[in-house]
Amino acid sequence: MQKKIDEHSTASLITNQPSLDRLVERLSNQPVLAFDLEADSLHHYTEKVCLIQVSTEDETWLVDPLAQVDVRLLAPIFADPSVKKVFHGADYDMRSLYRDFGIEVVNLFDTMIASQFLGESEFGLAAQLKKRYGVELDKRFQKADWSKRPFSTEMMEYAAKDTSLLIGLYRQLEGELKAKGRLAWVEEESELVARVRYSSREGEPMVVRFKGASRLKTRELAVLEELLKFRDEKARSADVPPFRVLGNDLLRELAEKQPRSMFELVGVQSLTPKQIDRYGKGILQAIVTGLATPPEKVPQLESSRRPVLDRNVEERVKRLKFWREKKAAQLGLGVGLVANNALLEALAEPGPVKLSLLKRWQHEAFGSEIEELLK
């Protein structure tokens, strides 16, 4: 299936192995390729890659991993250091490619990072395409269920636009970065993103990755853990993301209020009658189980409080933050992009200045300033 994207290019949908074989051969001699992924994390319990978009300078293909094709045949192209792979906001894509197909990416260029290092205030792909090409991305499909088949014409157009202009965007950004002397900065940051991997957190307490759990009391934590287990079980059986069963704010409220009867559940305003009817008994049982958890079996969380710094160290951190503010303004970058707080605190520790903690570009751009400041 082929879909016209604009007057210069078409997007072909790859749904069988012979077509993918031909595509792999076609892509093998390309110096630059643009990629993007679409997944179904908002619609299913176990997320998966549902579409892989790839573009050359003037052609775009949409590879369907849910069809009878072996996507791993693309792995040598992704791993080829002589081929530049262009992504926008690649962190999630790197994790997903490795998780689903064991694919690793070498020679990555992340156009979102590039936009940030050029001081762009709006660095999302939609903002960049609108600013530089006047192209509007249809926001209706940002949260679409890409596991559904067949694709509509509009969905194919949306997917193709994510990569059809990405090489052109890359070339613009590369030129602007060279002019500012920052191309190596972005290449190093892109290289670091290319190394991120998906890691399963199976086996650890669910409250560990629940935002705000550290502010709960011990008994509330035990109840929250049981509520999370209950929600996860229901989400798995219904094949939906857990948040579609019960939201996080609601679970936090239940862990704090700990209702013990259906009457008390009705008093929880965040709970709908439908949720009470469907999950009420399970919620109450989870709360009872949580309240009965022995103290030694309550999940332990690392303290979210920042350690109290030595007065001298604290003073050095203040000086570094003041320097960072001025340096960020000078470079036209966000302060977090120049150096995050964890790095500043590590640099402020007593002893010789640990310049080895800096990335190569940071060392080159202002390593000597930091060393002089901390002497």
N, C-alpha and C positions, 0 to 999 in steps of 0.2 A: 504494500500500500504506500502510495506516495502523496504527499500533501504540499501544495505550493505555499511557501512562507512569504516570499516577496518576489520582486521581479528578477532577482539574481539567484535564488536558491530554492531547493525543495527539501522536504524531510521524508525519508523513507523509513517505514516501520519494518524492523527485522524480527521475524517470528519463526524462522526455521533455520536449521543448521547449515544448509548450503549457502543461504544468504549471509549468515554470519561468517562463514569461511571466506567468502568473497570480500566481505568488509574488512576482515583482519588483514587480508592480502593488500587491499587498497590502502589501509592505514599505515602499513609497515614502513613505507618510505616517506612519510610526512614528517617534517621537522617540528611542527607545532600542531597540537590538537587541543580542543576545548571540550571539557566534560562537565556533566552535572548528573545528579541522581534524583529520582522521586521515590518516596517510600510511603508506608501506610500506618505510621506510628499513631496517628490520631484516630484510627478506625479498628485496629486489631490488637489483641493482647501481645502477641509476639510480632514485633515490627520486622519488615523485610524490604529489601530493595525491589521496587516494582518496575522501574524503568531506568535505563542508562542512556543519556543523550551524549552524542559525540559529534563535533563539527570540525571540518577543515576550514580553510579560508572561505570556501564558497559552497560547501555541501554539508548537510546535516542528516544524521541517522538516529533513529530511536530504537534501541535494542530492548526487547521484551524478555527479561530474565524468567518470567513466569511461563513462557512458551518452552517448547522442547529445544532449547539451545544450551550449549555449554559456554557460559560467560567466561569461564576461566581461560579460554583461548585468547582473551584480551590481556591476560597477565603479562606476557613478554613485552607488549607495547607499553603498558604502565611502568614496567621495570626498566625500560630502555633509557639509559642516561642521555642518549643523543636526541631524544624526543622531548620537547617541552610540553608539559601537561598543564593546561590552564584551568583552574577552578575559581569559583567565587565563594568565599566562606567555606574552606575545604575541610575543616575539623570534623564535622559530622560525616562527610563523604569518606574520609580516610578510615574512620572507625567502621562504617557500614561495609565498605568494599572488603576490608580485612575480615570482618565478622562473617559475612555471607559467602565470600568466594576465596578467601585467603590471598587477596590481591594486595600488593604493596606498590606504592607510587614513588618513583624516583624522578627528580628534576621537575618539581612542582613550582608553579607560579600562582600565588593566590591574589587575585585582583582586588579582593576586599582589603587585605593587608596593604596592598599597594595604595589603595585609595586613602587608607588611614594615614600612611606615612607621607602622603602628599597634603595632609591636613584637611581633607574633605570632611565637612560636618555631617553630610549624609553619604554613607559609604555602602549602603545596600545596593544590590544589583538593580532593582527597579529604579532607584534614584539615579544611579550612574547611567543607565541606558536612556532614561528620560533626559538627563542633562546633556549627554554627549551625542545622542542619536535622535532624540525626540520620540523614542519608542515607549509606548505604555504597555506594561505587563498587566494582564487581566487578573486582578486579585482574587477573583472567584475561585481560582484553582490552586491557591496557595495551601488550602486545607482539604483539597479533594482526596477522595479515596482512589489512589492510583492502582489498587489491586483489582478494581472492577474492569471487566472487558465487555464489549469493545470500547476503545477510546473514542470520544467524540472528536469531531473536526476541531472544535475550539480547544480541547485539551491538548491535541497534537500541536496546534499553533503555539499555545502557551509553553509547552515543553521545549519546542524547537527554538523559541526566542531566547531561552535561558543560555543557549550556547552558540547560536548562529552569529551573534555579534561579539562573542567573548574574545575571539582572537584579535579583532580590531580594537577592542577595549584594552586588551593586554598591550598591544603595540603603542597605543597612545600613552598609557600609564608608564610603560618602560621608558619612552622618550622623555617624559616629564621627570621621572626618577633619575635618569642619567644627568639631566640638566641640573638637578639639585644635589647630585652626588650621593643619592640614597638607594641606588639599585641594589647594591650589595647588601644593604640593610634588609630589604624585602626578600631577597633571595635566601638570606640566612633564616629569617622568620618563617618563610615558606618551607624551608628544609625541616625546621623543627615541627611544624604542623604535619608534614608528611610522615613523621615517625609516630604520631599518636595512634593508639590501638584501642579497640573495644575490649573491655574487660568485664567479665561476668562477676556480679556481686552476690552470687548465690551462696547461701549459707550464713551470711552475716545478718544480724538483726535488721528488720525493715526500718526501725526508727532511726538507724544511723544515717539514712539518706532522706529523712523527712525534715523539710525545712522548718526550723523553729522548735524542733524537739528538745533542744538543750535548755529551753526556757521552762519546760514542764517539770513538775515534781516527780519524785521517784515512782509513786503509785500511779500517777497519770501516764508515765512512760510505759508502765506494764500494761495498762489498759489500751493505750494507743497501739502497742505492738500487736495485741490480740485483734484489735479492730483492723489493722493493716493486713493481718493474715486472713481475716474473714473476707475483706474486700478483694484481696488478691485471688482467693479461691473462686469467688463469684465472677470476677473478671476473666479468669482463665477458662471457666466453664462456658461463659457466654462469648468468648473470643472478642472481648472489647478492652480498651485501655482501662486501667483501674479508676482513673478519674471520672469515667463515665458511669461507674457504679455509685461511688460516694466521693464527693470532693474533699480535698485536703482540709479546707476550713471547717467543714462539717465534722470530719474525724477529730480535729483538734478540739472542737466544742464538745463533742461527746466524751472525749478523754477527760476533759476538765469537769463537766457536769455530772458524768457517770449516772445517767438515769437507770433505775432498777425495774421499771414496769412500763407497760404499754401506755399507761396514762401519763407517765413522766416523759415518755418519748414524744407524745403529742405536744408537750410543752417546749420541745426543741424547735424553734421557729424555722431553722434551716432545713429541717426534714419535711419532705412533702408527704401527703397521705399515701401516694403510690409507693414511695420508698419505705414507709412504715409497714405497709401491707406486704411488700415483697421481702424486706430485709429485717423487719422489726425484731423477730425472735432471734435471729442470728446476731444482731447487734447487742441485744441484752445478754445473750450467752457469752459473747466475747468480753463484755464488760465484767461479768461475773468471774470469768476465767482470769482476766487481768488482775482483778482485785484479790484473787486467791493465789497469785504468783508469789512464791517465797522470795524474800528480799535478795537472797544470794543469786536468784535466777532472773532478776530484773535486768534488762539490757543496760550496759554501761556505755555512756557516751563520753567522748573526749570533751573537755571543757572548751566552750566557745570563747571564753574570756581570754583576751590577749595577756600574755605574761607581763608582770610588772617589771619594767626595765630599770636597770641601774641608772642612777641620776646622771652619771657621765655619758652613758650610752644614750639615754633619753635626750640629752643636750645635743649629741652628735646627730641623732635622728632628726631633730628639729632643724639643725643646720642643713642637713641633706634635703629635707623637704622644702626649705626656703630656696635652696639652690635649684631643686627640681622645678619649682614654680617658674623661676626665671628662665631656666633652660628650655622648658616646654614652650613658654611664650616666645622665646627667641627662635625656636625651630618651627613654631606653628603647629605643635602636636599636643595631644592630650597628655596629661601628667602620667597616667598609667602606662602609656606607650613608652615614655622615656624611661621610667623605672617604677616598678610596683613597690608597695610598702614592705613586703617581705624581703625584697632585695635590699632596700635601704636599711632595714633593721639588722640584716646579716652583715652589711658593710660597716655598720656602726659598732659592732662587737669589738671588745678590747683586743689588742695585739696588732700585728702588721695588717695593713689594709689588704683585704682579700679581693684584689682586682680579678682574680681567676673566676669569681662569681659572675662577672659581666659577660654578656654575649660579645662576639667579635666586633659587631658594629658599635656597641656601646663603648667598648674599650677604645676603639678608634676615634669615636666622636667626642667622648668626654672622660675617658679613663684618667687622663692626667689631671683634669679639674677635680675629680673626686679624690684622687690621691693627695693633691695639694690641700684640699679642704679639710681632710681628716688628719693631716700631719699634726 
